[in-house]
């Protein structure tokens, strides 16, 4: 796992976001065991308590679960995975619209730009 952190955002929130991307993209597959907290913390260069906080939050959201003595695993619940992808895609789209509107584009211009992007991408 490759970890990248930015200033100004709590590390545990960034860990949560990065693990969500890993799950949604399939890098961390449903049912797969994730490394132990200490191993992940060392790899990410963070305090184990910070990693534990992030993983606990992901468990509360239903994305991870713990099996006693066996470790933590990625959820196999298809509805949870669909909801994760839906929520993430909606957030990415909202962020894109927000940023482009800050640049002065209106919704029609943004939609046209997306259509042009898709058309150009399809021709390559």
Secondary structure by P-SEA (a helix, b strand, c coil): cbbbbbccccaaaaaaaaaaaaaaacccccccccccaaaaaaaacccaaaaaaaaaaaaaaccccccccccccccccaaaaaaaaaaaaaaaaaaaaaaaaaacccaaaaaaaaaaaaaaaaac
